[in-house]
């Protein structure tokens, strides 16, 4: 998967796609769509890693493919089509990064709250990090020389850490550590020098190392069999649906955290988290129903809420769970029906 030589790789790609590429260059939009179709999912995930939002990734990929379509007559085949599309997509994301605030989580805004805040209100002037559906991840393995697996590279801790990096460092790290491009190839893609790429990589690695746990969720989850993980996720959902604080406590680590973007307040430690749970989701919100899903390479639940005693349950949030030692150490509740429907899930569930 890693591009060893842009020249050699480009010739191989042209040999494989010559008819379709020639038609696309001649203005055949269908041929272009067919050429890029196998790469759409991995390009979309790359845009999400760069931007921290599925909505922004949608916009970035659409713009990148439009730029690629318009620039296709100038594509000379000195690199593979895949490398060229990553170049266009990365530059498109860098243009967007330059004009927007970085994506944040509540932990970035201030210290944790010791007690439940029952009148918490959404903060709308912050660009919030969003979840990414596992269904959008490409099934291809990581590049041979990449440090991060494809699923590791969308884990919440990693994507949140990326948002603290300047655009050029973010791009260099992803292209090198996730996608397996060489420093020389990245320099060509970003129109800079190899020295600048290596400098950006060094700075980015230091920042990420400070913010990302040494043990990834992928390695943690591989230590759990499917049955134990399913019991953990089902137990969390059941505790919320039954309003059972004691059952919830049994599933959490002592240092558990719970945050709910776009709500600014967040909680750290079992006492604070349980106080919040008792005061808000277990008692004041209403009735809960859940659908299991996967987000950011981690177990997740789509949460549906009914405030009255009848009628449907309406999409409320996507709760992404971070696991350690067979317990939940972090709950990130991305509040908003749009997150649920972006996962291809229904906007409501029937009462029965």
C-alpha positions in Angstrom: 0.0 0.0 0.0 2.9 2.3 0.7 4.2 4.2 -2.3 7.8 3.3 -2.6 8.6 5.1 -5.8 6.2 7.8 -7.2 7.6 7.3 -10.7 7.3 3.5 -10.7 4.0 3.5 -8.9 2.6 6.1 -11.3 3.5 3.9 -14.3 1.9 0.9 -12.7 -1.3 2.8 -12.0 -1.5 4.1 -15.6 -1.0 0.6 -17.0 -3.9 -0.6 -14.8 -6.3 2.3 -15.5 -5.2 3.6 -18.9 -8.6 3.2 -20.6 -10.6 4.8 -17.8 -8.0 7.5 -17.1 -7.9 8.4 -20.8 -11.7 8.7 -20.9 -11.8 10.7 -17.8 -9.2 13.1 -19.2 -11.4 13.5 -22.2 -14.2 14.6 -20.0 -16.0 11.4 -19.2 -17.4 12.1 -15.8 -18.6 8.5 -15.3 -15.1 7.2 -16.0 -13.7 9.6 -13.4 -16.3 8.4 -10.8 -15.3 4.8 -11.5 -11.6 5.7 -11.0 -12.1 7.3 -7.7 -14.8 5.1 -6.3 -12.4 2.5 -4.7 -10.6 5.3 -2.9 -13.5 7.4 -1.6 -13.8 5.8 1.8 -10.1 6.1 2.7 -10.0 9.6 1.3 -13.0 10.6 3.4 -11.4 9.1 6.5 -8.3 11.1 5.8 -10.4 14.3 5.6 -12.0 13.5 8.9 -8.7 13.0 10.6 -7.6 16.3 9.2 -10.8 18.2 10.1 -12.4 16.3 13.1 -15.9 16.4 11.6 -17.8 14.1 9.3 -19.7 17.1 7.9 -16.4 19.0 7.1 -15.0 15.7 5.7 -18.0 15.5 3.4 -17.4 19.1 2.2 -13.7 18.6 1.9 -13.9 15.4 -0.2 -16.5 16.9 -2.5 -14.3 20.0 -3.0 -11.2 17.8 -3.5 -12.8 15.6 -6.1 -14.1 18.7 -7.9 -10.6 20.1 -8.0 -9.2 16.7 -9.1 -11.8 16.5 -11.9 -10.9 20.0 -13.1 -7.2 19.4 -12.8 -7.2 15.9 -14.4 -5.9 17.0 -17.8 -2.8 18.3 -16.0 -2.2 14.9 -14.2 0.8 13.5 -16.0 1.1 10.2 -14.2 4.4 10.8 -12.5 2.7 9.5 -9.3 -0.1 7.0 -8.9 -3.7 8.3 -9.1 -4.0 7.5 -5.4 -1.0 9.6 -4.5 -2.3 12.5 -6.6 -5.8 12.3 -5.0 -4.2 12.3 -1.5 -2.3 15.4 -2.6 -5.4 17.2 -3.7 -7.4 16.1 -0.7 -4.6 17.2 1.8 -4.2 20.6 0.2 -8.0 21.1 0.2 -8.1 20.2 3.9 -5.2 22.6 4.6 -7.1 25.4 3.0 -10.1 24.6 5.3 -7.9 24.3 8.4 -6.4 27.7 7.7 -9.8 29.4 7.8 -11.5 27.6 10.7 -11.0 27.1 14.5 -9.7 23.8 15.6 -12.2 21.2 16.7 -12.5 20.9 20.5 -13.9 18.7 23.3 -15.2 20.0 26.6 -11.9 19.0 28.3 -10.2 21.7 26.1 -12.3 24.5 27.5 -11.8 24.2 31.3 -11.5 22.0 34.3 -13.9 19.2 35.2 -17.0 19.9 37.3 -17.2 18.3 40.8 -21.0 18.2 40.9 -23.8 17.8 38.3 -24.7 20.9 36.4 -28.5 20.4 35.8 -29.0 23.5 33.6 -26.1 23.0 31.2 -26.7 24.7 27.9 -25.1 24.0 24.5 -22.2 26.3 23.5 -22.7 27.2 19.8 -19.6 29.3 19.2 -17.2 26.4 19.6 -16.2 24.1 16.7 -16.8 20.7 18.3 -15.1 17.5 17.5 -17.5 14.9 16.1 -17.7 11.1 15.9 -16.9 9.0 12.9 -18.9 5.9 11.9 -16.9 2.7 11.7 -18.9 1.8 8.6 -17.1 4.6 6.8 -13.7 3.0 7.4 -11.9 1.3 4.5 -11.3 -2.4 5.0 -7.8 -2.2 3.7 -4.9 -2.8 6.1 -2.5 -0.1 7.2 0.4 0.7 4.9 3.4 -1.6 5.6 5.6 1.2 7.0 2.8 3.0 8.8 2.9 3.3 12.6 -0.8 3.5 13.1 -3.5 1.0 12.1 -6.5 2.5 10.2 -8.8 2.2 13.2 -6.2 3.5 15.6 -5.9 6.6 13.5 -9.6 7.5 14.0 -9.7 6.8 17.8 -11.0 9.8 19.7 -7.8 10.4 21.6 -5.8 10.4 18.5 -8.1 12.6 16.4 -8.5 15.0 19.4 -4.7 15.3 19.7 -4.4 16.1 16.0 -6.6 19.1 16.4 -3.9 20.7 18.6 -1.5 20.6 15.7 -1.0 23.3 13.0 -2.2 22.1 9.6 1.2 21.3 8.1 2.2 19.1 11.1 -1.2 17.4 11.1 -0.9 16.6 7.4 2.7 15.4 7.7 2.0 13.1 10.6 -1.1 11.5 8.9 0.7 11.1 5.5 3.7 9.5 7.1 2.5 7.6 10.2 -1.0 6.5 8.9 -0.6 6.3 5.2 3.0 5.3 4.9 4.2 8.0 2.4 7.9 8.9 2.6 9.2 12.3 3.7 10.3 13.0 0.1 6.8 12.1 -1.2 5.2 14.3 1.4 7.5 17.2 0.6 6.3 16.9 -3.0 2.7 16.6 -2.0 2.9 19.7 0.2 5.2 21.7 -2.0 7.9 22.0 0.7 11.3 20.6 1.6 12.2 17.3 3.1 13.8 19.2 6.0 10.5 21.0 6.7 8.6 17.7 6.6 11.0 16.1 9.1 10.8 19.1 11.3 7.0 19.1 11.2 7.0 15.3 12.0 9.2 15.7 15.0 7.0 18.4 16.5 3.8 16.5 15.8 5.1 13.3 17.3 6.0 15.1 20.6 2.5 16.7 20.8 0.7 13.5 20.1 2.8 11.4 22.5 1.8 13.8 25.3 -1.9 13.5 24.6 -2.5 9.9 23.4 -2.5 6.9 25.7 0.4 4.4 25.1 -2.1 1.6 24.8 -4.5 2.1 21.9 -8.2 1.1 22.0 -7.5 -1.4 19.3 -4.9 -3.2 21.4 -7.2 -3.0 24.5 -10.2 -4.3 22.6 -8.2 -7.2 21.2 -7.7 -8.4 24.7 -11.4 -8.7 25.2 -13.4 -11.4 23.5 -16.6 -10.3 21.7 -18.8 -11.7 24.4 -17.2 -9.7 27.2 -17.3 -6.5 25.2 -20.9 -7.1 24.3 -21.8 -7.6 28.0 -20.0 -4.4 28.9 -21.8 -2.3 26.2 -25.2 -4.0 26.9 -24.7 -3.5 30.6 -24.1 0.3 30.1 -27.3 0.6 27.9 -29.4 -1.4 30.4 -28.2 0.6 33.4 -29.3 3.8 31.6 -32.6 2.4 30.5 -33.4 1.1 34.0 -32.1 4.2 35.8 -29.8 1.9 37.7 -26.9 3.9 39.2 -25.4 0.9 41.0 -25.3 -1.2 37.9 -23.6 1.8 36.1 -21.0 2.2 38.8 -20.0 -1.5 38.5 -19.0 -0.8 34.8 -16.8 2.3 35.4 -13.2 2.9 36.4 -12.4 5.1 39.4 -11.0 7.8 37.1 -13.8 7.7 34.5 -14.7 10.8 32.6 -18.0 11.8 30.9 -18.3 14.7 28.5 -21.2 15.8 26.2 -20.3 18.2 23.4 -21.8 20.7 22.8 -22.4 21.0 26.5 -19.3 22.7 28.1 -19.2 20.9 31.4 -17.6 17.6 31.9 -16.9 15.3 34.8 -13.9 13.3 36.1 -13.8 10.6 38.7 -16.4 8.1 39.8 -18.0 10.4 42.4 -18.5 13.3 40.0 -19.6 11.1 37.1 -22.1 9.1 39.2 -23.5 12.4 40.7 -24.1 13.7 37.2 -25.6 10.3 36.1 -28.0 10.3 39.0 -29.1 13.9 38.6 -29.4 14.0 34.8 -29.6 11.0 32.5 -30.9 8.5 35.0 -33.7 10.7 36.4 -34.4 14.0 34.7 -34.1 13.3 31.0 -36.8 10.7 30.4 -36.8 7.1 29.0 -33.8 5.8 27.0 -33.5 3.2 24.3 -30.2 2.3 22.5 -28.9 0.8 19.3 -25.3 -0.6 19.3 -22.9 0.8 16.7 -19.3 1.5 16.3 -17.6 4.9 16.2 -13.9 5.9 15.9 -12.9 2.3 16.1 -14.5 2.0 19.5 -17.7 0.6 20.9 -20.6 3.0 20.8 -24.3 3.4 21.2 -26.9 5.5 19.5 -29.1 6.9 22.2 -32.8 7.6 21.8 -34.8 9.6 24.3 -38.5 9.9 25.1 -39.5 12.6 27.5 -43.1 11.7 28.0 -44.9 8.4 28.6 -45.9 7.7 25.0 -44.8 8.4 21.5 -41.6 7.4 19.8 -38.0 7.6 21.1 -36.1 10.4 19.3 -32.5 10.3 18.3 -30.5 12.1 20.9 -26.7 11.3 20.8 -24.0 9.0 19.9 -22.1 7.7 23.0 -18.6 6.6 22.3 -17.1 4.4 25.0 -13.4 4.1 25.8 -12.4 0.9 27.6 -9.6 0.0 30.0 -9.3 -3.2 32.0 -12.7 -4.5 31.0 -14.4 -1.3 32.3 -15.4 2.0 30.8 -12.9 4.8 31.5 -14.4 7.4 29.2 -17.9 8.3 27.9 -18.1 10.9 25.2 -21.7 11.7 24.4 -22.0 13.6 21.1 -25.4 15.2 21.5 -27.4 15.9 18.4 -29.8 13.9 16.3 -27.6 14.7 13.3 -24.8 12.5 14.7 -27.2 9.5 14.9 -28.5 9.9 11.4 -25.0 10.4 10.0 -24.4 6.8 11.1 -27.2 5.6 8.8 -29.4 5.0 11.8 -33.1 6.0 12.2 -34.1 9.3 13.6 -36.6 7.7 15.9 -37.5 4.3 17.4 -41.1 3.1 18.0 -42.4 2.9 21.5 -42.5 -0.9 21.4 
